[in-house]
Amino acid sequence: MKRSAQRTLALPWAYRLPGLCRTCQLRAFASAPPPNSTPTSPPKPVYSPPPRIKAWTKQADEDDFVPKILGAPIGQRASPRPLHEQAPIAKLSAQERNLESRQELVKELSKSYFRDRTNTKYHKGKTFLANPQIFKPGPALYFPNIRGTTLDAPKVLSDTTSVLRGKVSVVTIFKSQWAVSQVESFVGKKQNPDVHALLDDPRAQLVEINVETNYARALIQRLFLGNLKGERKREDWKNYFFLREGIPDNLREAIGYINGEVGYVYLVDENCKIRWAASAEAEGDESQYLVKGLKRLLGDVAPASS
């Protein structure tokens, strides 16, 4: 019996796997294939914002922050257009509007509530230093279209692009009285009379954007509209904007308006391009940089027709 079993095992068919062809049987007894030696592609790097964006969105635990010169142009790449020139947008359903509102709310809540207030302790909220020279027109980017009411029409939404086109503009953005005092260090009649002398040119103008999203403070502002009008010429009322819903985050980042608690100043040419910018209070020769830039842009614009 033992010899019969040995004779059976010696036969080739004794090692066959049931139901498999000869090729499959050989593959089953073969050793495992060597590991794939083909080099795998490295993982895609995680997006990292440019250094200047990192500086603007600085966190509170970086105590060594020092503002640096702006360097590269800021703004949006697409030329801005007033609302009446934009293509009509398809109406959203109620469900789509609710979803969009929830997404915006989550985005707002995910941000640090005290980000702006915390960042004010760094150099009085200064996020960047102004360039000594204006940006060249080629690489310069555009100031976005922003809609708000004005001193001239407090119940009607107006477009900033309609005001900026065709003139050299000094644009200021501010929220609190502290921010007002900061922009005054650049454009105040007492602080920088040279700028006001240039703004008397009919080809130049001052455009002021008052951002106030707090309902109670907005009501208080309405009580003092008469004071604001009395401090300005009648023809300048259309250049004073009120923004009750704020500036969208994507536009804020595009123009460097990161810290909403401080003031910002922009020099915008007749084509709505940002040629120079400054943040917070004027330091060193920054206010004179604005004067030089404004002179340069006025020199490039055709004389006003009489």
Secondary structure as the mmCIF struct_conf table of DSSP 4:
data_model
#
loop_
_struct_conf.conf_type_id
_struct_conf.id
_struct_conf.beg_label_comp_id
_struct_conf.beg_label_asym_id
_struct_conf.beg_label_seq_id
_struct_conf.end_label_comp_id
_struct_conf.end_label_asym_id
_struct_conf.end_label_seq_id
HELX_RH_AL_P HELX_RH_AL_P1 LYS A 2 LEU A 9
TURN_TY1_P TURN_TY1_P1 ALA A 10 ALA A 10
BEND BEND1 LEU A 11 LEU A 11
HELX_RH_3T_P HELX_RH_3T_P1 PRO A 12 TYR A 15
HELX_LH_PP_P HELX_LH_PP_P1 ARG A 16 LEU A 17
TURN_TY1_P TURN_TY1_P2 PRO A 18 GLY A 19
HELX_RH_AL_P HELX_RH_AL_P2 ARG A 22 PHE A 29
BEND BEND2 ALA A 30 ALA A 30
HELX_LH_PP_P HELX_LH_PP_P2 SER A 31 ASN A 36
BEND BEND3 THR A 38 THR A 38
HELX_LH_PP_P HELX_LH_PP_P3 PRO A 39 TYR A 47
HELX_RH_AL_P HELX_RH_AL_P3 PRO A 51 TRP A 56
TURN_TY1_P TURN_TY1_P3 THR A 57 THR A 57
TURN_TY1_P TURN_TY1_P4 ALA A 60 ASP A 61
TURN_TY1_P TURN_TY1_P5 ASP A 63 ASP A 64
STRN STRN1 ILE A 69 ILE A 69
BEND BEND4 ALA A 72 ALA A 72
BEND BEND5 GLY A 75 GLY A 75
STRN STRN2 GLN A 76 GLN A 76
BEND BEND6 ARG A 77 ALA A 78
HELX_LH_PP_P HELX_LH_PP_P4 SER A 79 PRO A 80
HELX_RH_3T_P HELX_RH_3T_P2 LEU A 83 GLU A 85
BEND BEND7 GLN A 86 GLN A 86
HELX_LH_PP_P HELX_LH_PP_P5 ALA A 87 SER A 93
HELX_RH_AL_P HELX_RH_AL_P4 ALA A 94 SER A 110
BEND BEND8 LYS A 111 LYS A 111
TURN_TY1_P TURN_TY1_P6 TYR A 113 PHE A 114
HELX_RH_AL_P HELX_RH_AL_P5 ARG A 115 ASN A 119
TURN_TY1_P TURN_TY1_P7 THR A 120 LYS A 121
BEND BEND9 TYR A 122 TYR A 122
HELX_RH_3T_P HELX_RH_3T_P3 HIS A 123 GLY A 125
STRN STRN3 LEU A 129 LEU A 129
HELX_LH_PP_P HELX_LH_PP_P6 ALA A 130 ASN A 131
BEND BEND10 PRO A 132 GLN A 133
HELX_LH_PP_P HELX_LH_PP_P7 ILE A 134 LYS A 136
TURN_TY1_P TURN_TY1_P8 PRO A 137 PRO A 139
STRN STRN4 TYR A 142 TYR A 142
HELX_LH_PP_P HELX_LH_PP_P8 PHE A 143 ASN A 145
STRN STRN5 ARG A 147 THR A 150
BEND BEND11 LEU A 151 ASP A 152
TURN_TY1_P TURN_TY1_P9 PRO A 154 LYS A 155
BEND BEND12 VAL A 156 VAL A 156
STRN STRN6 SER A 158 ASP A 159
HELX_RH_AL_P HELX_RH_AL_P6 THR A 160 LEU A 164
TURN_TY1_P TURN_TY1_P10 ARG A 165 GLY A 166
BEND BEND13 LYS A 167 LYS A 167
STRN STRN7 VAL A 168 PHE A 174
BEND BEND14 SER A 176 SER A 176
HELX_RH_AL_P HELX_RH_AL_P7 GLN A 177 VAL A 187
TURN_TY1_P TURN_TY1_P11 LYS A 189 GLN A 191
HELX_RH_AL_P HELX_RH_AL_P8 PRO A 193 LEU A 199
TURN_TY1_P TURN_TY1_P12 ASP A 200 ASP A 200
BEND BEND15 ASP A 201 ASP A 201
TURN_TY1_P TURN_TY1_P13 PRO A 202 ARG A 203
STRN STRN8 ALA A 204 VAL A 211
HELX_RH_AL_P HELX_RH_AL_P9 TYR A 215 LEU A 223
TURN_TY1_P TURN_TY1_P14 PHE A 224 PHE A 224
HELX_RH_AL_P HELX_RH_AL_P10 LEU A 225 GLY A 230
TURN_TY1_P TURN_TY1_P15 GLU A 231 GLU A 231
BEND BEND16 ARG A 232 ARG A 232
HELX_RH_3T_P HELX_RH_3T_P4 ARG A 234 ASN A 239
STRN STRN9 TYR A 240 LEU A 243
BEND BEND17 ARG A 244 GLU A 245
HELX_RH_AL_P HELX_RH_AL_P11 ASP A 249 ALA A 254
TURN_TY1_P TURN_TY1_P16 ILE A 255 GLY A 256
TURN_TY1_P TURN_TY1_P17 GLY A 260 GLU A 261
BEND BEND18 VAL A 262 VAL A 262
STRN STRN10 TYR A 264 VAL A 268
TURN_TY1_P TURN_TY1_P18 GLU A 270 ASN A 271
BEND BEND19 CYS A 272 CYS A 272
STRN STRN11 LYS A 273 LYS A 273
STRN STRN12 ILE A 274 SER A 279
BEND BEND20 ALA A 280 GLU A 281
TURN_TY1_P TURN_TY1_P19 GLY A 284 ASP A 285
HELX_RH_AL_P HELX_RH_AL_P12 GLU A 286 ASP A 300
BEND BEND21 VAL A 301 VAL A 301
HELX_LH_PP_P HELX_LH_PP_P9 ALA A 302 SER A 305
#
